[in-house]
C-alpha cells in the first residue's frame, strides 16, 4: 500500500499553510487569509479521501478476500461517524 498521492497533496498543503502563516505575519487582508485557510482545508480533505480510498482498495479488500472483514467494517463505521458527524 502506498500513500504517494496523499503525501504529494499534504506537501502542497504544508506549503500553503506556511504561506498563510506568512500572510498573517505580514498582516495581509483578513478575507485573503481566510480564503487561503479554506483552500488548505480543502487540500486536507482531499488527502484524507486519498488515504481512505487507498485503505478501501487495499486493506479492506484484502480483509474481504481473507474472510475477515468485520474489524475493517467497524473501522469504516467509526471513521464515518467522525467524518460525517
Backbone as a chain_set.jsonl record, in Angstrom:
{"seq": "XXXXXXXXXXXXXXXXXXXXXXXXXXXXXXXXXXXXXXXXXXXXXXXXXXXXXXXXXXXXXXXXXXXXXXXXXXXXXXXXXXXXX", "coords": {"N": [[0.851, -1.178, 0.0], [0.57, 2.177, -0.842], [0.927, 5.638, -0.179], [1.3, 7.714, -1.928], [-0.093, 9.696, -3.451], [-1.542, 11.028, -1.461], [0.566, 11.937, 0.113], [1.844, 13.736, -1.631], [-0.225, 15.631, -1.905], [-0.405, 16.487, 0.756], [2.098, 17.671, 1.095], [1.852, 19.849, -0.615], [-0.174, 21.137, 0.784], [1.184, 21.743, 3.14], [2.985, 23.709, 2.223], [1.124, 25.627, 1.524], [-0.018, 26.253, 4.003], [2.211, 27.309, 5.285], [2.412, 29.595, 3.755], [0.055, 30.89, 4.521], [0.664, 31.456, 7.183], [2.742, 33.286, 6.778], [1.286, 35.294, 5.52], [-0.314, 36.143, 7.633], [1.643, 37.042, 9.419], [2.557, 39.163, 7.906], [0.426, 40.792, 8.069], [-1.73, 40.716, 6.233], [-4.74, 41.198, 4.269], [-7.722, 40.227, 5.854], [-9.783, 38.657, 4.641], [-8.46, 37.572, 2.456], [-6.615, 35.963, 3.795], [-8.378, 34.212, 5.072], [-9.492, 32.953, 2.826], [-7.272, 31.531, 1.89], [-6.849, 29.813, 4.035], [-9.182, 28.303, 3.837], [-8.701, 27.051, 1.38], [-6.525, 25.477, 2.107], [-7.748, 23.762, 3.928], [-9.443, 22.395, 2.19], [-7.568, 20.98, 0.704], [-6.565, 19.304, 2.716], [-8.826, 17.725, 3.193], [-8.952, 16.48, 0.719], [-6.59, 14.955, 0.798], [-7.238, 13.279, 2.923], [-9.356, 11.841, 1.789], [-7.939, 10.524, -0.21], [-6.29, 8.83, 1.32], [-8.226, 7.263, 2.625], [-9.449, 6.051, 0.415], [-7.301, 4.552, -0.53], [-7.055, 2.823, 1.64], [-9.514, 1.436, 1.491], [-9.233, 0.188, -1.016], [-7.118, -1.509, -0.621], [-6.491, -2.518, 2.147], [-9.126, -3.082, 3.194], [-10.259, -4.5, 1.074], [-8.488, -6.69, 0.996], [-9.073, -7.831, 3.49], [-11.671, -8.74, 3.069], [-11.177, -10.64, 1.096], [-9.846, -12.484, 2.632], [-11.805, -13.408, 4.257], [-12.247, -11.989, 6.65], [-13.562, -9.598, 7.484], [-15.056, -8.152, 9.361], [-13.791, -6.525, 11.352], [-12.598, -4.481, 9.812], [-14.852, -3.345, 8.659], [-16.06, -2.278, 10.925], [-14.101, -0.377, 11.596], [-14.406, 1.402, 9.438], [-17.028, 2.259, 9.919], [-16.673, 3.676, 12.344], [-14.925, 5.645, 11.459], [-16.564, 6.967, 9.575], [-18.493, 7.991, 11.341], [-16.949, 9.917, 12.639], [-16.187, 11.581, 10.492], [-18.558, 12.318, 9.155], [-20.235, 12.907, 11.251]], "CA": [[0.0, 0.0, 0.0], [1.314, 3.427, -0.881], [0.143, 6.859, 0.032], [2.012, 8.727, -2.693], [-0.98, 10.813, -3.798], [-1.825, 11.781, -0.234], [1.806, 12.604, 0.521], [2.008, 14.89, -2.523], [-1.238, 16.608, -1.524], [-0.044, 17.047, 2.065], [3.241, 18.568, 0.909], [1.28, 21.084, -1.16], [-0.884, 21.762, 1.9], [2.203, 22.295, 4.031], [3.427, 24.963, 1.622], [0.025, 26.587, 1.594], [-0.133, 26.682, 5.398], [3.336, 28.215, 5.522], [2.031, 30.846, 3.103], [-0.949, 31.528, 5.376], [1.396, 31.998, 8.334], [3.439, 34.491, 6.302], [0.266, 36.315, 5.29], [-0.705, 36.669, 8.942], [2.787, 37.818, 9.914], [2.613, 40.392, 7.108], [-0.836, 41.487, 8.331], [-2.482, 40.821, 4.986], [-6.182, 41.372, 4.368], [-8.332, 39.086, 6.544], [-10.529, 37.803, 3.718], [-7.453, 36.826, 1.691], [-6.102, 34.932, 4.701], [-9.453, 33.228, 5.239], [-9.585, 32.186, 1.577], [-6.146, 30.599, 1.847], [-7.129, 28.784, 5.045], [-10.204, 27.438, 3.251], [-8.037, 26.243, 0.359], [-5.724, 24.479, 2.832], [-8.683, 22.774, 4.47], [-9.904, 21.573, 1.065], [-6.488, 20.049, 0.388], [-6.532, 18.289, 3.772], [-9.929, 16.805, 2.913], [-8.554, 15.69, -0.447], [-5.607, 13.974, 1.264], [-7.958, 12.289, 3.719], [-10.076, 10.983, 0.844], [-6.947, 9.679, -0.868], [-5.878, 7.801, 2.283], [-9.357, 6.354, 2.82], [-9.581, 5.285, -0.819], [-6.205, 3.578, -0.503], [-7.426, 1.838, 2.66], [-10.589, 0.599, 0.947], [-8.756, -0.601, -2.152], [-6.088, -2.477, -0.24], [-6.71, -3.183, 3.447], [-10.482, -3.622, 3.309], [-10.389, -5.527, 0.028], [-7.739, -7.861, 1.458], [-9.788, -8.477, 4.606], [-12.793, -9.473, 2.482], [-10.625, -11.806, 0.419], [-9.437, -13.429, 3.671], [-12.988, -13.671, 5.083], [-12.029, -11.398, 7.966], [-13.907, -8.213, 7.182], [-15.827, -7.468, 10.404], [-12.993, -5.475, 12.001], [-12.433, -3.376, 8.861], [-16.151, -2.687, 8.538], [-16.218, -1.473, 12.141], [-13.208, 0.782, 11.452], [-15.035, 2.336, 8.498], [-18.176, 2.851, 10.618], [-16.146, 4.664, 13.296], [-14.412, 6.748, 10.635], [-17.71, 7.715, 9.049], [-19.067, 8.751, 12.451], [-16.1, 11.101, 12.875], [-16.152, 12.449, 9.326], [-19.886, 12.825, 8.866], [-20.744, 13.505, 12.475]], "C": [[0.892, 1.234, 0.0], [0.363, 4.589, -0.679], [0.765, 8.014, -0.744], [1.152, 9.93, -3.043], [-1.245, 11.678, -2.577], [-0.591, 12.548, 0.223], [2.048, 13.849, -0.331], [1.027, 15.996, -2.145], [-0.88, 17.271, -0.199], [1.164, 17.981, 1.975], [2.791, 19.899, 0.315], [0.572, 21.851, -0.047], [0.09, 22.421, 2.863], [2.701, 23.639, 3.503], [2.365, 26.034, 1.712], [-0.146, 27.115, 3.023], [1.014, 27.618, 5.762], [3.063, 29.58, 4.903], [1.007, 31.611, 3.937], [-0.272, 32.168, 6.593], [2.101, 33.285, 7.943], [2.445, 35.619, 6.073], [-0.154, 36.959, 6.601], [0.414, 37.528, 9.518], [2.901, 39.162, 9.191], [1.36, 41.245, 7.247], [-1.622, 41.756, 7.04], [-3.967, 40.895, 5.286], [-6.845, 40.086, 4.879], [-9.05, 38.122, 5.594], [-9.568, 36.979, 2.868], [-6.877, 35.69, 2.539], [-7.132, 33.824, 4.855], [-9.592, 32.355, 3.995], [-8.463, 31.16, 1.475], [-6.303, 29.487, 2.886], [-8.146, 27.796, 4.495], [-9.595, 26.524, 2.193], [-7.186, 25.147, 1.008], [-6.616, 23.379, 3.39], [-9.192, 21.843, 3.366], [-8.834, 20.556, 0.674], [-6.369, 18.956, 1.446], [-7.641, 17.265, 3.566], [-9.592, 15.904, 1.727], [-7.567, 14.597, -0.033], [-6.284, 12.885, 2.088], [-8.705, 11.32, 2.814], [-9.11, 10.027, 0.145], [-6.499, 8.537, 0.048], [-6.998, 6.782, 2.481], [-9.561, 5.475, 1.583], [-8.521, 4.198, -0.888], [-6.523, 2.454, 0.489], [-8.493, 0.88, 2.133], [-10.078, -0.336, -0.141], [-7.719, -1.649, -1.781], [-6.461, -3.221, 1.04], [-8.09, -3.831, 3.542], [-10.7, -4.728, 2.278], [-9.689, -6.818, 0.449], [-8.468, -8.58, 2.597], [-11.009, -9.25, 4.096], [-12.297, -10.747, 1.793], [-10.208, -12.891, 1.409], [-10.569, -13.77, 4.634], [-12.827, -13.171, 6.52], [-12.361, -9.91, 7.908], [-14.582, -7.459, 8.32], [-15.069, -6.307, 11.042], [-12.84, -4.258, 11.086], [-13.741, -2.616, 8.669], [-16.387, -1.787, 9.743], [-15.333, -0.223, 12.084], [-13.826, 1.843, 10.54], [-16.241, 3.009, 9.146], [-17.733, 3.939, 11.587], [-15.628, 5.885, 12.543], [-15.546, 7.607, 10.095], [-18.397, 8.53, 10.133], [-18.268, 10.029, 12.704], [-16.174, 12.085, 11.721], [-17.503, 13.109, 9.083], [-20.52, 13.481, 10.094], [-21.924, 12.88, 13.045]], "O": [[1.856, 1.314, 0.761], [-0.831, 4.516, -0.973], [0.761, 9.154, -0.281], [1.612, 11.067, -2.945], [-1.183, 12.906, -2.646], [-0.7, 13.69, 0.671], [2.416, 14.899, 0.195], [1.406, 17.165, -2.073], [-1.035, 18.483, -0.049], [1.238, 18.971, 2.703], [3.293, 20.955, 0.699], [0.704, 23.07, 0.054], [-0.154, 23.527, 3.343], [2.822, 24.599, 4.264], [2.664, 27.205, 1.946], [-0.393, 28.305, 3.217], [0.812, 28.607, 6.467], [3.441, 30.606, 5.468], [1.081, 32.835, 4.048], [-0.603, 33.289, 6.978], [2.067, 34.266, 8.686], [2.728, 36.773, 6.395], [-0.33, 38.175, 6.675], [0.164, 38.614, 10.042], [3.29, 40.167, 9.784], [1.244, 42.296, 6.617], [-2.104, 42.863, 6.799], [-4.395, 40.68, 6.42], [-6.558, 38.994, 4.389], [-8.931, 36.905, 5.737], [-9.835, 35.81, 2.59], [-6.678, 34.581, 2.043], [-6.801, 32.64, 4.779], [-9.788, 31.145, 4.106], [-8.687, 30.038, 1.02], [-5.924, 28.344, 2.632], [-7.994, 26.586, 4.666], [-9.94, 25.344, 2.121], [-7.135, 24.022, 0.512], [-6.27, 22.199, 3.326], [-9.352, 20.642, 3.587], [-9.147, 19.41, 0.351], [-6.099, 17.802, 1.112], [-7.42, 16.067, 3.746], [-9.906, 14.714, 1.732], [-7.69, 13.449, -0.461], [-5.945, 11.708, 1.967], [-8.689, 10.112, 3.047], [-9.431, 8.857, -0.065], [-6.348, 7.402, -0.405], [-6.748, 5.577, 2.502], [-9.818, 4.278, 1.71], [-8.809, 3.061, -1.261], [-6.286, 1.28, 0.206], [-8.39, -0.335, 2.307], [-10.444, -1.51, -0.183], [-7.471, -2.577, -2.551], [-6.717, -4.424, 1.009], [-8.207, -4.995, 3.925], [-11.268, -5.773, 2.595], [-10.232, -7.909, 0.277], [-8.473, -9.81, 2.65], [-11.341, -10.303, 4.639], [-12.923, -11.802, 1.896], [-10.212, -14.076, 1.074], [-10.336, -14.347, 5.696], [-13.22, -13.841, 7.475], [-11.529, -9.068, 8.246], [-14.678, -6.233, 8.259], [-15.632, -5.232, 11.248], [-12.944, -3.123, 11.55], [-13.741, -1.393, 8.533], [-16.86, -0.66, 9.596], [-15.762, 0.862, 12.476], [-13.773, 3.036, 10.838], [-16.458, 4.204, 8.947], [-18.345, 5.005, 11.646], [-15.868, 7.022, 12.948], [-15.486, 8.835, 10.156], [-18.841, 9.649, 9.874], [-18.841, 11.09, 12.951], [-16.22, 13.296, 11.941], [-17.582, 14.312, 8.835], [-21.241, 14.473, 9.986], [-22.419, 13.325, 14.081]]}, "num_chains": 1, "name": "protein.A"}
